[in-house]
């Protein structure tokens, strides 16, 4: 089992940037896809971005494409999400998770959810 701890959230004005990090421990997920999901107030979690084990493949939700960039450091079991041009509609709790592939992870992430990190964008 992998333990996932998200950090880096906060309050930012519209147009600003934040960088989220997720540290994985336990069964190291070096062969797993990793990704970010977000949960809007009163709604379920949705996929935001994913990256393959080799970092060769990345995938983004249409709503974040061109503004968010996912990266990973396999040596440190870290996955990061650089978020630029943030908008109030990006306000959510952000979670990371792992999967067998980016595609399968989008609907079937493997691990239990961590506590997430709150991102609040003011207008």
N, C-alpha and C positions, 0 to 999 in steps of 0.2 A: 504494500500500500504506500502511496505517496502522500505526504503532507504538503499542503500548498499554503503559503503565506503571502498575501498581497500587501503592497504598501505604495505610498506615493500620492494618494489622493489628496484632495483639499478643495479650497474655494478659490475660484479664479474668475476674472471678468471675461465676458465674451470677447473672442479674438485671441485670448491667451493660450498658454501651453502648459501641459503637465506631462510628466513621465512617470508611468507606473512600472513597478517591478514585482515579480513573483518569484519567490525562492521555493524550490522543491527539495524536500528531504525524504529520507526513507528509501524506498525502492527508487533509485535514480532513474528518471525517465529519459535517458539519453537516446533511446530508440523510439520514443513516442513523439507524436506531434504534440505541440503545446499551443495554447490559445487563450484568448480573452473573450469573456462574455460580459454582458451588462444587464442589469435589472432595473427597469424604470419603476418609479413609484406606482404601486398597485398593479403591476404587470409581471409576467413571467420573464425568465432570463432569455436573452437572445444572443446569438453569436455575433462577435464584433470583428475578430481577426484571428488567424491561425498561421502556424509556421511548421514546416516539416522537420523531421529530425536532422536532415542535412542542411537545412535553411534554404534549400533550393526552391522550395515552393512556399509561397505565401498566398493567403486569401483573405479578402476583406468583405465585410458587409457593404452594400452600396452606400449606406448612410455615412460611412466613415472613410470610404475610398478617397485617396488623395489628401486626406488630412491626418490620418493615423498611420504609423509605421511600427510593425512588430519586428522584434529581433530576439535572438537568444544567444546565450553564452553556455555552451554545453559543458565546458570545464567547470562552471560554477552552478550548473543546473538553474540558471536564471532565464526568465523570459521577461522582456520589457515591452512597453507600449508607449511610444512617443505620440502624444496627442497635440496637434496644432490646430489653430483656428477653431477653438472650442466654441460651441454655441449652447444656449440654455437647454436645447433639446438633447444635449449630451449628458445632462444631469442624471446620474444613476449610480448604483453600486456596481463596481467592476470586480469581476472574479476571473481567476485563471483556472485552467484545467488541462488535462492531457487526453490523448486519444490514440488509437491505432494509426490512423491517418488523419489528415486535416479534414477530409470529407466526412469520415465517420464521426469525428469528434464534434462536428457541428451539431449533430443530433444525439449522439451517444457518447458524451464525455465519460471517462473511465472512473474518475475518482470522486470522492465526496467533496462537496463544496466547502471552501474555507470561509472566513468571515467577510472577505471582500474588502474593498476600500472605496469610500464614498468620494465621488467627484460631483461638485456643485459648481455650475457655471451661472453667474449672475449677468443680467442684461444691462 
